[in-house]
Amino acid sequence: MGKLHFNGNDSKTIGVEIELALVDAQTFALANRSDELINRLPPEFAGQYKPELMQNCVEINTGVCETVAQVRQDLAGKTKVLESTAEALGMRLWWGSTHPFSHWRDQVITPTERYQNLVVLLEEMARRMATFGLHVHIGVDSGDKAVMICDRIMQHLPTLLALSCSSPYWEDRDTGLHSHRSKIMEGLPTAGLPTLMRNWSEYVWLVNHMIETGFINSIREIWWDVRPHHNFGTVEVRVCDMPGSMDDVCALSALIQCLVKQLSDEIDEGTYQFDCHPMMVQQNKWRAARYGIDAGLVNTYSYEVQPVVEVADSLATWLKPIAQELGCEDELAEISRVARGPSWAQRQRDLFELSGDKKEVVRVLTDQSRLA
């Protein structure tokens, strides 16, 4: 693969990707019809919706935005088009990271060369990837800084996961976790928390090594919870479950944009690199996946165990000046609401407890998430 050029950004632009599952409007099971749906979208939207590994998912990407308000406007417009087209075909959109009762064995792989090669490489680890997430890109000015931010933001990843948890069910059973998706992702050989890298050169060496030794087919098969993206010139945060509403998508996007901007400014101003032990981050990530917003997260400086709501409120206060600068103060303030719940994982459980029917869980939440 050779040299990788990082296409740096001078401002902290933001781009967001949401993965929405397709469900049948009658059975509420996952529907493997992404090709049919994408082909029915208006021609002027060509290329703005992407198939994923499974045909039960469509990914919506924003353009390059300056503010979270622009992200909301972009996503809302595209989601409404997808909603109306899906409904005309007898489908609904599911905003969650796993489906409450459909089985991965029943899902169909998208028939592209890339995805077929991926299944050959990973076999069952790829076939069971019936999961859906939120990915947020923030512009960064250099590859070295992108790598440094990936390292420094790692201690905050468990908080982002806790705030977004929406995958308590797997194959028609309650896993006991709030984010089972995060555990499914960790089954991949290049997913989960990233390895320690000191600079862009070391990242390029690592990517080339993995490709040259046949460990991955391409750089697109690095699915770390946070990673540099050389083409876009961004830090891409991928740890989040798919939240159940546009409001929560925007709140989390604001928090991520502010965190990257804060860390970038600290690097420019010259700060000591605080070394957070990787096991501490791993421990906190497990707590977030297991308990969601009810988790106690270990403060990486004081070693105190703090409730997620306390951590979230502290972040919102710390980052408020940055949010004012970026024009996302209102969206960042929503993080305190998200932290107080109920989480999307808990809402699914509460609905099931009321109805005793996971189809009813899907029906109610697909009703509530509609934008049109």
C-alpha positions in Angstrom: 0.0 0.0 0.0 2.9 2.3 0.7 2.6 6.0 1.6 -0.7 7.3 3.1 -1.4 11.0 2.8 -3.6 12.6 5.5 -5.9 15.2 3.9 -5.9 17.6 6.8 -8.7 20.0 7.6 -8.1 23.5 9.0 -11.4 23.7 10.9 -13.2 21.2 13.1 -15.7 20.2 10.4 -18.2 17.4 11.3 -19.7 14.6 9.3 -22.0 11.9 10.7 -23.0 8.4 9.6 -26.0 6.6 10.9 -26.8 3.0 10.2 -30.5 2.3 10.2 -32.0 -1.2 10.1 -34.8 -2.2 7.9 -37.8 -4.0 9.4 -40.9 -5.4 7.8 -43.9 -3.3 8.6 -46.1 -6.4 9.3 -43.8 -8.8 11.1 -41.3 -6.2 12.5 -38.5 -8.6 11.7 -35.3 -7.5 9.9 -35.9 -7.1 6.2 -33.0 -7.9 3.8 -34.1 -5.4 1.1 -31.5 -2.6 1.1 -30.7 -3.0 -2.6 -34.4 -2.7 -3.5 -34.9 0.3 -1.2 -31.8 2.2 -2.5 -32.8 1.6 -6.1 -36.2 3.1 -5.4 -34.8 6.4 -3.9 -35.2 9.6 -6.0 -32.3 9.9 -8.6 -31.2 13.2 -7.1 -30.1 11.3 -3.9 -27.9 8.9 -5.8 -24.8 8.1 -3.8 -26.0 9.6 -0.5 -27.2 6.3 0.9 -25.0 3.2 1.2 -25.6 -0.5 1.6 -23.7 -2.2 4.4 -22.4 -5.7 5.0 -25.9 -7.0 5.6 -28.9 -6.2 3.3 -30.9 -5.3 6.4 -29.2 -1.9 6.8 -28.9 1.4 5.0 -26.2 3.9 6.0 -27.0 7.7 5.7 -24.0 10.0 5.4 -24.1 13.8 5.9 -22.0 16.1 3.8 -19.1 18.0 5.4 -20.8 20.2 8.0 -19.6 23.1 10.1 -22.1 22.8 12.9 -24.2 20.1 14.5 -27.3 22.2 13.5 -26.2 21.5 9.9 -25.8 17.8 10.7 -29.4 17.7 12.0 -30.8 19.5 8.9 -28.8 17.2 6.5 -29.7 13.9 8.3 -33.3 14.9 8.8 -33.9 15.6 5.2 -32.2 12.4 4.0 -33.9 10.3 6.7 -37.4 11.5 5.7 -36.8 10.5 2.1 -35.6 7.1 3.2 -38.6 6.7 5.6 -41.2 7.5 3.0 -39.6 5.3 0.4 -39.3 2.4 2.9 -42.9 2.8 3.9 -44.0 2.6 0.3 -42.3 -0.7 0.1 -43.8 -2.0 3.4 -40.8 -1.4 5.6 -39.9 0.8 8.7 -36.6 2.1 10.0 -35.2 0.7 13.2 -33.0 3.1 15.3 -31.2 0.7 17.6 -27.9 -1.3 17.6 -29.3 -4.8 17.6 -32.7 -6.1 16.7 -34.8 -7.5 19.6 -35.6 -10.9 18.0 -34.3 -11.5 14.5 -31.4 -14.0 14.2 -28.1 -13.3 12.4 -28.3 -16.6 10.6 -31.3 -15.3 8.7 -29.6 -12.2 7.4 -28.3 -11.9 3.8 -24.8 -10.6 2.9 -24.7 -7.7 0.4 -23.4 -9.3 -2.9 -20.4 -7.0 -3.5 -16.8 -8.2 -4.0 -15.6 -6.3 -0.9 -18.2 -7.9 1.4 -17.8 -11.4 -0.1 -14.1 -11.2 0.4 -14.7 -10.0 4.0 -16.9 -13.1 4.7 -14.1 -15.4 3.3 -11.6 -13.7 5.5 -13.7 -13.6 8.7 -16.3 -16.3 8.2 -18.8 -16.4 11.2 -17.3 -13.3 12.8 -18.5 -11.4 9.7 -21.8 -13.3 9.2 -23.1 -12.4 12.7 -22.5 -8.6 12.2 -26.2 -7.8 12.3 -25.4 -4.6 14.3 -25.9 -0.9 13.7 -23.9 2.1 14.9 -23.3 5.8 14.9 -20.0 7.1 13.5 -18.8 10.8 13.9 -16.0 12.4 11.9 -14.3 15.5 13.1 -11.8 17.4 10.9 -8.1 17.5 12.1 -5.2 19.3 10.5 -2.5 16.6 10.5 -2.0 12.9 10.6 0.2 13.2 13.7 -2.4 15.1 15.5 -5.1 12.6 14.5 -3.1 9.8 16.0 -2.5 11.8 19.2 -6.2 12.6 19.5 -7.1 9.0 19.1 -4.9 8.2 22.1 -6.1 11.1 24.2 -9.8 10.6 23.6 -9.7 6.9 24.5 -10.4 7.6 28.2 -13.7 9.2 27.1 -14.9 6.4 24.8 -16.6 4.4 27.7 -18.7 7.5 28.5 -19.8 7.8 24.9 -20.8 4.1 24.8 -22.7 4.4 28.1 -24.7 7.3 26.8 -25.6 5.6 23.6 -26.4 2.0 24.7 -29.3 0.6 22.6 -28.6 -3.1 22.2 -29.8 -5.2 25.2 -31.3 -8.0 23.0 -29.6 -10.6 20.8 -31.5 -13.3 18.9 -34.7 -13.0 20.9 -33.1 -13.0 24.3 -32.1 -10.5 26.9 -28.3 -10.5 27.1 -28.2 -8.7 30.4 -26.0 -6.1 28.8 -27.0 -2.6 27.7 -24.6 -2.8 24.6 -24.3 -6.2 23.2 -23.3 -4.7 19.9 -19.9 -3.6 21.5 -19.2 -7.2 22.4 -20.1 -8.4 18.9 -17.8 -5.8 17.4 -14.9 -6.9 19.6 -15.1 -10.3 18.0 -13.5 -8.8 14.9 -9.6 -9.0 14.8 -9.3 -5.2 14.2 -12.1 -3.7 16.3 -12.5 -2.5 19.8 -10.0 -0.2 21.5 -7.1 0.8 19.2 -3.5 -0.1 19.7 -1.1 2.5 21.1 0.4 4.6 18.3 2.8 7.5 18.8 2.6 9.3 15.4 1.3 9.1 11.8 4.4 7.2 10.6 3.7 4.4 13.1 0.1 4.2 12.0 1.0 3.9 8.3 3.6 1.2 9.1 1.0 -0.7 11.1 -1.6 -0.5 8.2 0.9 -1.6 5.6 2.1 -4.5 7.8 -1.4 -5.8 8.2 -2.2 -5.6 4.5 1.2 -7.0 3.4 0.9 -10.0 5.8 -2.7 -10.8 4.7 -4.2 -9.9 8.0 -6.7 -7.5 6.4 -7.6 -6.9 2.8 -7.6 -3.1 3.0 -7.5 -0.2 5.4 -11.3 -0.2 5.4 -11.1 -3.3 7.6 -9.8 -1.4 10.6 -12.9 -1.0 12.8 -11.4 0.5 16.0 -13.6 2.4 18.4 -11.7 5.5 17.2 -9.4 5.8 14.2 -7.8 8.3 11.9 -9.4 8.6 8.5 -6.8 9.7 5.9 -9.1 10.4 3.0 -11.5 12.6 4.9 -8.7 14.1 7.2 -10.7 13.3 10.3 -10.7 11.5 13.6 -13.6 9.0 13.3 -15.3 8.0 16.6 -17.1 4.7 16.1 -17.7 3.4 19.7 -21.3 4.5 19.9 -24.4 2.4 19.6 -27.1 3.7 17.3 -29.2 6.0 19.5 -33.0 5.9 19.2 -33.6 9.5 18.2 -32.2 12.3 16.1 -32.0 14.5 19.3 -29.6 11.9 20.9 -27.6 11.6 17.7 -27.0 15.4 17.7 -26.2 15.5 21.4 -23.6 12.8 21.1 -22.2 14.4 17.9 -21.8 17.7 19.7 -20.0 16.0 22.6 -17.6 14.3 20.2 -16.9 17.5 18.2 -16.2 19.4 21.4 -13.9 16.7 22.8 -11.9 16.6 19.6 -11.6 20.4 19.4 -10.6 20.6 23.1 -7.9 17.9 22.7 -6.7 19.5 19.5 -6.4 22.9 21.2 -4.5 21.3 24.2 -2.0 19.7 21.8 -1.5 23.1 20.0 -1.0 24.9 23.3 1.5 22.3 24.6 0.3 19.9 27.4 1.7 16.9 29.1 0.5 13.6 27.7 -1.3 12.0 30.6 -0.9 8.2 30.3 -4.1 6.4 31.1 -3.6 2.7 31.7 -5.3 0.7 28.8 -6.8 -1.7 31.3 -8.6 1.2 33.0 -10.2 2.1 29.7 -11.0 -1.5 29.0 -12.6 -1.9 32.5 -14.7 1.2 32.0 -15.8 0.1 28.5 -17.0 -3.2 30.0 -18.9 -1.3 32.7 -20.5 0.9 30.1 -21.5 -2.1 28.0 -22.9 -4.0 31.0 -24.7 -1.2 32.8 -25.1 1.7 30.4 -25.9 5.0 32.1 -26.2 3.1 35.4 -22.5 2.3 35.3 -19.9 3.5 37.7 -16.9 4.7 35.7 -13.4 4.9 37.2 -12.0 8.4 36.9 -8.6 7.9 35.2 -7.0 10.7 37.2 -8.4 10.3 40.7 -9.3 6.5 40.5 -12.7 7.3 42.0 -15.8 5.5 40.8 -18.2 8.0 39.4 -21.8 7.7 38.1 -22.2 8.3 34.4 -24.5 11.3 35.1 -21.7 12.9 37.1 -19.2 12.3 34.4 -21.5 13.6 31.7 -22.4 16.8 33.7 -18.7 17.4 34.3 -17.9 17.0 30.6 -20.7 19.4 29.6 -19.4 22.0 32.0 -15.8 21.6 30.9 -16.6 21.8 27.2 -19.2 24.6 27.4 -16.7 27.3 26.1 -15.7 25.1 23.2 -19.4 24.4 22.4 -20.1 28.2 22.3 -17.2 28.5 19.9 -18.5 25.7 17.7 -22.1 26.8 17.9 -23.4 23.6 19.5 -24.1 24.8 23.1 -27.7 23.7 23.0 -26.9 20.3 21.6 -24.1 19.7 24.2 -26.4 20.7 27.0 -28.7 17.8 26.0 -26.0 15.3 27.2 -27.1 15.9 30.8 -30.7 14.8 29.7 -29.4 11.7 27.9 -27.3 10.7 31.0 -30.5 10.9 33.2 -32.3 8.4 31.0 -34.1 6.3 30.4 -31.5 4.9 28.0 -32.6 3.3 24.7 -31.7 -0.1 26.1 -33.9 0.5 29.1 -36.8 1.7 27.0 -36.7 -1.5 25.0 -36.8 -3.5 28.2 -39.6 -1.4 29.7 -41.7 -1.8 26.6 -41.2 -5.6 26.6 -42.1 -5.8 30.3 -45.3 -3.9 29.5 -46.3 -5.9 26.4 -44.5 -9.2 26.7 -44.0 -9.0 23.0 -40.8 -7.9 21.3 -42.7 -7.1 18.1 -44.5 -4.5 20.1 -41.1 -3.1 21.2 -40.2 -2.6 17.5 -43.6 -1.2 16.5 -43.6 1.4 19.2 -40.0 2.6 18.8 -40.3 2.7 15.0 -43.4 4.8 15.4 -41.6 7.2 17.9 -38.5 7.6 15.8 -40.3 8.7 12.6 -39.4 12.2 11.4 -41.9 12.6 8.6 
